[in-house]
Amino acid sequence: MRRTVQAGSGIGNSGGASLSAGHIARKRARNVALATALTLGLSACASVQPWERGTLARPEMQLDPNPLQTGLYEQVYDSKEAAGGGTRAAGAGCGCN
């Protein structure tokens, strides 16, 4: 017995054709496999040799090489804009955090 899903039954098929449950399951499995392959392919995992770790640990290689200076710039920016920036908790702009 083959079960079919009729058009307009909540699946989103408005073309009038019926889709079998197996067809929908195959499409879903294909989409999951594609998403998994893309995730693994774009993860950019790399092995780092012990002698390369010293170079990667240098301050210039960090996402924020000067966190104190960045904090100072954010404070000045927030003061000039009279509102909290998008990097921290939201404020009302009146200084009453």
N, C-alpha and C positions, 0 to 999 in steps of 0.2 A: 504494500500500500504506500503510495507516494503522497506526502502531504505537500500542499501548495499554499502559499500565502497570496491572497487575492489583493488586487490593487485597492488602495484606499483603506487598508486595514492597519495603518499606523507605521508601516515600514518606510514610507516616503516614495513608493513606486507609483507614479501617476501616469505611466505610459500605457496602462491597460493590460500589460503582460503579467503573468503570474510567475513568481520566483519560488523555486523549491527550497525547502529548509536546508538541504545539502548544499545547494549553490550559495546560500547566504553564509553557511558555516565555512565553506571553502574560501569565500572572499574575506571573511573575518580572519581566518588562519593565515591567508596570504598577507593581509595588512599587518598582522602581528609579527610575522616573520620579517617583513620589510622594515618595520619600525625597529625590531631587534638588530637587524643587520646594519641599519643606519647608525643606531646608537653605538654599537661596537666599532664600527668603522670610523666614526667621528670622535671617539673618546681620546685619541692621541696618546695612548699609553707608550711610554718610552722607558727603557731601563737606563739608569744613570750609573756610570762607572764611578768607583770610589775617588779617583783622581779628578773627576769633573764636579764633584759635590762642593769643593771649595769655591769654584768659580760661581756656581749657582747660589751659594750662600752669601755672596757679596751684597752690600746694601743697594748697589745700582741695579741689581737683578730683581729686587722686590717690586711688588705692584705699587707700593707707596714707599719710595726710598726715604722720605723725610716725614714721618708721621707727626712730629711736633710742629713742623712748619705748615703742614696741611691743616692741622687743627687750628693754628693761628689764622690762616687764610679763611677758613670756614667761619670762624668767630667774627672776623672783620666783615666778611660778606653778609652774614646774618644780621650784623648791626646796621649795615648800610641799607639792606633791603627791608629792615624792620619786621622781619618774619623769620620763623625757623626754616632752615633749608630742607631739602629733600633727603638729606643723609641721616637725619636723626628724628626724634619724636616731633610730632607736629605741635606747634605753638600758636597762640592767638596773635602774636605780633606785638603785644603790649608789654612783654617782659614778665608776665605772670605765669610762668610755666608751672 
